[in-house]
Amino acid sequence: MTETVSPLYRSDAYAREAAARVTGYTDEGGIILDTGLFYPTGGGQPGDSGWIDWDGVSLAVATTVKGPAGESVLVPAEPARLPPVGAHVVQRLDWDRRYKHMRVHTALHLLSVVIPLPVTGGAIGPGRGRLDFMMPEPPEDRDAIEDALNRLIDRDLIVSDSWITDAELDANPSLVKTMSVQPPRGSGQVRLVRIGEGSDQVDLQPCGGTHVARTGEIGRVVFGKIENKGKQNRRVNIALEA
């Protein structure tokens, strides 16, 4: 099935609970709901976990993946009784985990600003993340890059989104920073995530993931190892300080 409205994880990344109705199952036992609160794995961001409740029963959700039509499919943490099709349930996010993903994801967008090189890969986890850059030589001053990233965070810039058509994106290929992951397409529109507004705008790129509303929510970020990942690539690891 295809969601007829924007999923909640996109329209309101801060929603922690939502009522929904079970519309079906996958062959593997994944649960499909009519309201998409849980973010499905994609773009380097892990799928959400949490719980669904109905009739006094609580079922743990281990992760969320995309179904064939792009819908969120909730994967139970263990074999258990599932709610019947048509049942009304309440979705509850593991909010602490999701919020860390949001903070890290936004920090990685800013990392691509302070290191303005093509991105060849990336991953997000709860509290840490990394980007791989086309960077034949290691940076001369690692501490200066870390400081520059934290200065951007401290500016408490607004994070917002907007939409352009596939054709508009094709006409502006420089918006795409990632070489390994292409922007989500298929609906005729592509979502852009903007950091900063007007003369304070520092970043604009296609992204389907969840983000904080202001960069100040990220908090201080510390660099981990800068790893050599081949002749042309370096991996920059970051972590939330708290």
C-alpha positions in Angstrom: 0.0 0.0 0.0 1.0 3.6 -0.5 0.6 6.2 2.3 -1.8 8.9 1.1 -0.4 11.5 3.5 3.1 12.5 4.5 4.3 10.1 7.1 4.6 11.5 10.6 8.3 10.9 10.8 8.6 13.4 8.0 5.9 16.0 8.9 6.6 15.9 12.6 9.9 14.3 13.6 9.1 15.1 17.3 5.9 13.0 17.4 6.6 10.2 19.9 3.2 8.4 19.9 0.5 8.0 17.3 -2.7 6.0 16.9 -2.9 3.8 13.8 -4.8 1.0 12.2 -3.2 -2.3 11.0 -3.6 -2.5 7.2 -1.7 -5.7 6.5 1.4 -7.8 6.9 4.4 -8.7 4.8 5.2 -12.4 4.1 8.0 -12.2 6.7 5.6 -11.0 9.4 6.3 -7.3 9.3 3.4 -5.1 10.3 2.0 -2.4 8.0 0.1 0.5 9.6 -1.8 3.4 8.0 0.2 6.0 9.8 3.9 6.2 9.5 5.4 7.2 12.9 8.4 4.9 12.7 11.2 5.9 10.3 12.3 3.0 8.0 16.0 2.3 7.4 17.4 4.4 4.6 20.0 7.0 3.7 22.4 5.7 6.3 19.9 6.2 9.2 18.7 3.1 11.0 15.0 2.2 11.3 13.2 3.2 14.4 12.4 0.8 17.3 9.7 1.0 20.0 6.4 -0.6 20.7 2.8 -1.0 19.5 0.0 -1.4 22.0 -3.5 -2.8 21.6 -6.1 -4.5 23.8 -3.7 -4.6 26.8 -0.9 -6.2 24.7 2.4 -4.5 24.0 4.6 -5.7 21.2 8.3 -4.6 20.9 9.4 -3.4 17.5 13.1 -4.2 16.8 13.5 -2.0 13.7 11.6 -0.6 10.8 12.2 -1.2 7.1 10.7 0.1 3.8 8.0 -1.9 2.1 7.7 -2.3 -1.7 5.7 0.9 -2.0 8.0 2.9 0.4 5.7 2.3 3.4 7.1 1.7 6.9 7.1 -2.0 7.9 7.5 -2.7 11.6 9.6 -5.7 12.4 8.7 -7.5 15.7 11.6 -8.0 18.1 10.6 -11.7 18.6 7.9 -14.1 17.5 4.6 -13.1 19.2 0.9 -12.7 18.7 0.3 -9.9 16.2 -2.6 -7.5 16.1 -5.3 -8.5 13.5 -5.8 -6.6 10.3 -8.1 -3.6 11.1 -7.0 -3.4 14.8 -6.5 0.0 16.2 -3.1 0.3 17.9 -0.9 3.0 19.5 2.7 3.4 18.3 5.3 4.4 20.8 8.8 5.3 19.7 12.0 4.5 21.5 12.4 8.3 21.6 15.8 8.5 23.2 17.2 6.4 20.3 15.4 8.4 17.6 16.4 11.7 19.1 20.1 10.8 19.1 19.7 9.8 15.4 18.2 13.2 14.7 21.0 15.0 16.4 23.7 12.9 14.7 22.1 13.2 11.3 22.0 17.0 11.5 25.6 17.1 12.7 26.7 15.1 9.7 25.1 17.6 7.4 27.1 20.3 9.1 30.3 18.1 8.9 29.8 18.1 5.1 29.9 21.9 5.3 33.2 22.2 7.2 34.7 19.5 5.0 33.5 20.6 1.5 34.5 17.4 -0.3 32.4 14.8 -2.1 30.9 12.3 0.3 31.4 8.6 -0.6 29.5 7.0 2.3 28.1 7.5 5.7 26.2 5.9 8.7 24.2 7.1 11.7 23.9 5.4 15.0 22.5 6.4 18.4 25.1 9.0 19.6 27.7 8.6 16.9 28.1 8.7 13.1 30.5 9.0 10.3 31.0 10.3 6.8 33.5 9.0 4.2 35.0 11.7 2.0 37.0 11.7 -1.2 40.1 12.9 0.6 43.4 11.5 -0.5 45.3 13.1 2.3 44.3 13.5 5.9 43.3 17.0 7.1 46.2 19.1 8.3 44.4 20.3 11.4 41.8 17.9 12.8 41.1 20.1 15.9 40.4 23.1 13.7 37.7 21.2 11.8 36.2 19.9 15.1 36.1 23.5 16.3 34.5 24.8 13.1 31.8 22.1 13.4 31.0 23.1 17.0 30.9 26.8 16.1 28.2 26.0 13.4 26.3 24.0 16.0 26.5 26.8 18.5 24.9 29.3 16.0 21.6 27.5 16.8 20.5 27.7 13.1 17.0 26.8 12.1 16.6 23.4 10.3 13.7 23.3 7.8 12.7 21.4 4.7 11.0 22.1 1.4 10.3 20.2 -1.8 11.5 20.4 -5.4 10.6 18.3 -8.5 12.8 15.6 -9.8 13.4 17.8 -12.9 14.5 20.7 -10.7 17.0 18.4 -8.9 18.3 17.2 -12.2 18.9 20.8 -13.2 20.8 21.4 -10.0 23.0 18.3 -9.5 25.4 20.2 -7.2 22.7 19.9 -4.4 23.6 16.2 -4.1 26.7 15.8 -1.9 26.6 12.0 -1.5 28.1 9.9 -4.2 27.0 6.5 -2.8 23.4 7.3 -1.8 21.0 9.0 -4.2 18.1 11.1 -3.0 14.8 9.2 -2.5 12.8 9.5 -5.7 9.7 8.0 -7.1 6.9 10.4 -6.1 8.0 13.1 -8.5 9.3 15.3 -5.7 12.5 15.4 -3.7 12.8 16.7 -0.1 15.5 19.3 0.6 16.8 19.9 4.1 18.0 23.5 4.7 20.2 24.6 7.6 20.0 28.3 8.3 17.8 30.9 6.6 18.5 33.7 4.2 22.0 35.0 4.6 22.6 32.6 7.4 21.9 29.5 5.3 24.9 27.1 5.4 23.6 24.0 3.9 20.9 22.7 1.5 20.8 19.1 0.3 18.3 16.3 -0.5 17.5 14.1 2.4 14.7 11.9 3.6 15.9 11.5 7.2 14.8 13.0 10.5 16.5 16.1 11.9 16.4 18.4 14.9 14.6 21.8 14.5 17.7 23.8 15.5 21.4 23.0 15.4 21.8 24.0 19.1 19.9 20.8 20.0 22.8 18.7 18.7 25.1 19.7 21.6 28.9 19.5 21.5 30.4 17.0 19.0 33.8 15.3 19.4 35.8 13.8 16.6 37.0 10.2 16.8 39.4 8.5 14.4 40.0 9.8 10.9 40.5 6.5 9.2 42.2 5.7 5.9 39.6 3.8 3.8 41.5 3.4 0.5 43.6 5.4 -1.8 41.1 8.2 -2.1 38.9 8.0 1.0 39.0 9.0 4.6 36.4 8.2 7.2 35.6 10.9 9.7 34.0 9.6 12.9 32.0 11.9 15.3 30.2 11.4 18.5 27.8 13.4 20.7 29.6 14.5 23.8 26.5 13.9 26.0 
